[in-house]
Amino acid sequence: MQKLEWRNETIITEFIFRGFGELQELRILLFVVFLMIYIMTLGGNLTIVILVLTDQHLHTPMYFFLGNLSCLETCYTSTILPRMLVNFLSENRGVSVNGCIAQLWAFVFLAVTECYLLAAMSYDRYVAICKPLHYSVLMDFKVCLWLVAGSWIGSFVIDTVLLAFILQLSFCGHNVIEHFFCDFIPMMNLACSDASQVKLVSAVLTSISTMPPFILTIASYAHIITAILGIPSTTGRQKAFSTCSSHLIVVTIFYGTLITVYLLQDASELKELNKAFSVFYTILTPLVNPLIYSLRNKEVKEAIRRTATKCANCVRLH
């Protein structure tokens, strides 16, 4: 730490993660559980990315979005879980201030991108189910590319604005982060300079990043469910409703926990629940997304079978 001569303060050069400090006796068990989650998350999402890139049958708008989502989830979970796993086994849980800000930047960038991507995917499903005759026109490759690019670029802009405000803060004194990663609110609670303006900007940017995509997603699925209820076939109606309801449940959990943590950040009764809520949108959502959106699909199962057959044939030839 570095002493300031003109102020009686100590500038922080690193933060210490408290993590799940109250569960220290279970840290080995937690390490194994989260390691398995990480392996399964990487395996499921990387499988989708490889299949979308290599199988021509999956070169459609829906799988273009799913491939981007799986790529994002791979980066998203890798931003948080590796460091979290190290902290379970290491006595040194320190991270430099710059390293913490970099993790926060990557996390916010990927989380906001996911909000926009999920909204784009819901719109894609709405057009496919509610306007099937116009699908090829409304969702051509150029439109899909703009939606995906807009998700990534829009998130980058929002995240960069937030970063510009965070870099104006100074941190001194207490340096223990009450979290398992460098999240925004625990970091702001350690700032020795006035963080009220940054918190206001954060609340505004969070509203822009979450509420419009969430409303669009819910509206899309509301129209989809209405269209499904009009399907004459009971079997077809049940299958379509099961798929859409599972999508809606995952989206609601992701948005619900994210909005609760960030828009109600000053509600004291929720502060102890922040870690639990954060597990949902940082760790569990990347795990279940490939299963809910992709791996149950007949097309994906067929693509896996074709890829496995090709690999087996290559092994025989060699």
C-alpha positions, 0 to 999 in steps of 0.5 A, spaced: 500 500 500 502 507 498 501 512 503 499 519 501 502 525 504 497 530 503 491 526 506 491 521 512 489 515 507 492 509 504 491 507 497 489 500 496 493 496 491 489 490 491 482 487 493 481 481 497 475 476 495 471 474 501 467 469 497 463 464 501 467 466 507 461 463 511 462 456 508 469 455 509 468 448 512 465 446 505 470 449 500 473 443 498 466 440 496 464 447 493 470 447 489 468 440 486 461 442 485 463 449 481 469 445 477 464 440 475 459 446 473 465 449 469 467 443 465 459 442 463 458 449 461 464 449 457 463 442 454 455 444 452 457 451 449 463 449 445 459 443 442 454 448 440 459 453 437 463 447 433 456 444 431 454 451 428 460 452 425 461 446 421 454 443 420 451 446 414 444 444 416 445 449 422 446 455 418 440 458 419 438 464 423 436 461 429 442 457 430 446 463 428 444 466 434 445 460 438 452 460 436 453 467 438 450 466 445 454 459 446 460 463 444 458 469 449 457 464 455 463 461 454 467 467 455 462 469 460 463 463 465 470 464 464 471 471 466 468 469 473 469 461 475 477 460 474 478 465 479 473 463 483 475 456 483 482 458 485 480 462 491 477 456 494 483 452 494 488 458 495 489 462 502 491 468 497 485 471 495 487 478 493 487 481 486 489 488 484 485 494 483 486 494 475 485 486 475 478 487 479 476 493 474 478 489 468 474 483 470 468 488 472 469 491 465 468 484 462 463 481 466 458 487 464 460 487 457 458 480 456 452 480 461 449 486 457 450 483 450 447 477 453 441 481 455 440 484 447 442 477 444 436 474 448 431 479 446 434 478 439 433 471 439 426 471 442 424 476 436 427 471 431 422 465 434 416 470 434 417 471 427 418 464 425 412 462 429 407 468 428 409 470 421 412 464 418 410 466 411 415 473 412 420 469 416 425 469 410 425 476 408 424 479 416 430 475 418 435 474 412 442 474 414 443 481 413 438 483 419 441 477 423 448 480 422 445 487 424 442 484 430 448 480 433 453 486 431 448 491 435 448 487 441 455 486 442 457 494 439 451 497 444 454 493 450 461 495 448 459 503 448 454 502 455 460 498 458 465 503 456 461 509 459 460 506 466 468 504 466 470 512 464 466 513 471 469 508 475 476 510 473 475 516 476 474 513 483 479 512 488 479 506 493 482 506 500 482 503 507 477 497 507 479 492 501 475 486 502 470 485 497 464 481 500 463 477 493 466 472 489 468 476 484 469 483 482 461 486 482 459 493 481 456 494 488 461 491 492 466 495 489 463 501 490 462 500 497 469 500 498 470 507 494 473 513 499 471 518 494 463 520 492 460 514 488 453 517 488 454 519 481 457 513 479 451 509 482 446 513 479 449 512 472 450 505 473 442 505 475 440 508 469 445 504 464 442 498 468 435 500 466 437 501 459 440 494 458 435 490 462 428 493 461 427 494 454 430 487 452 426 484 458 420 487 455 421 485 448 422 478 450 416 477 454 412 481 449 415 476 444 413 470 448 406 472 450 405 473 442 408 466 441 404 463 447 398 466 444 399 463 437 401 456 440 394 456 443 391 456 436 394 450 434 389 445 433 394 439 434 394 437 442 401 434 441 404 440 437 401 445 442 404 441 448 411 440 445 411 448 442 408 450 449 414 446 453 419 449 449 417 456 449 415 455 457 422 453 458 425 458 454 421 463 458 423 460 465 430 461 464 430 468 461 425 470 467 431 467 472 436 471 468 433 477 468 429 477 474 436 476 479 440 481 475 434 486 475 433 485 483 441 485 484 442 492 480 436 496 480 434 495 488 442 495 490 440 500 496 435 495 499 438 493 505 434 487 506 437 484 499 444 485 500 445 478 504 442 475 498 446 478 492 451 472 492 445 467 491 442 471 486 449 472 482 450 465 482 443 464 478 445 469 472 453 468 472 454 461 473 447 457 472 444 461 466 451 459 462 450 452 464 443 451 462 442 455 456 445 450 451 441 445 454 434 449 454 436 452 447 440 447 443 442 440 446 434 438 446 433 440 439 432 434 434 437 438 429 442 439 434 442 431 436 442 429 428 448 434 428 452 431 433 450 424 430 453 426 424 459 429 427 461 423 431 460 419 425 465 423 421 470 423 427 469 415 427 470 415 420 476 419 420 479 415 426 478 408 421 482 411 415 488 413 420 
